[in-house]
Amino acid sequence: MVAVKRRSYDNSRRLAQARATRAQVVTAARQLFIERGYPGTTIEAISEAASVPLPTVYRLFGSKRGILAAVLDVAFGGDDEPIAFHERPAVWAALTEPDPRRLIELFAHICRELLDRSAAIQEVVRSAATVDPEAADMLAVTRQQRLTGQSRVAQALAGRGALASGTDQSYASDVIYTLMAPEVYRILTVERGWSGEQYEHWLAKALRLMLLGAATKRAKE
């Protein structure tokens, strides 16, 4: 008797469909959060705007907080790939850049791109945090993640002996965390009307002037 070889189950189509559905929900939710605020946006409204059944939205995200987390993840990373931000190629290339000046320039560019994508939704979370416990919790999480990630820049500069005399790694982390804050980006690009390019140039220059030792600064800023 000849054994019949069973086909292995290929669920790639189902996974692709689920990913596409998640993307629909994330896109719709981001727009609604920005237009209505986080507290004013219901899961029912997100479901309707995304044209995705409500039970499916709950199955994929669990809660409105889960949707917000997904919106932020996509805004930070630029896609829905499950890759930690510090492990992404551009960030890894910047962290391993031997020239401290170039390292700062690369991170200024990374920060500008990230904030171009995420500043609006981060402002939604910041504003909602004063009245909504879920938003407040999410804000605390994202701020801690940002501090952890941006402290790696200070660690990289310290490891190269590039920090100015009297500037330790902790101080450098605080400076980077402050200058790269979404609130600063918003002041300059929204309130003052700077372009993203102007912001990026300013950020790189400010970080060089405040953090690098004389031997590593450019002869002319």
Order of alpha helices (4+ residues) and beta strands (2+ residues): alpha-alpha-alpha-alpha-alpha-alpha-alpha-alpha-alpha-alpha
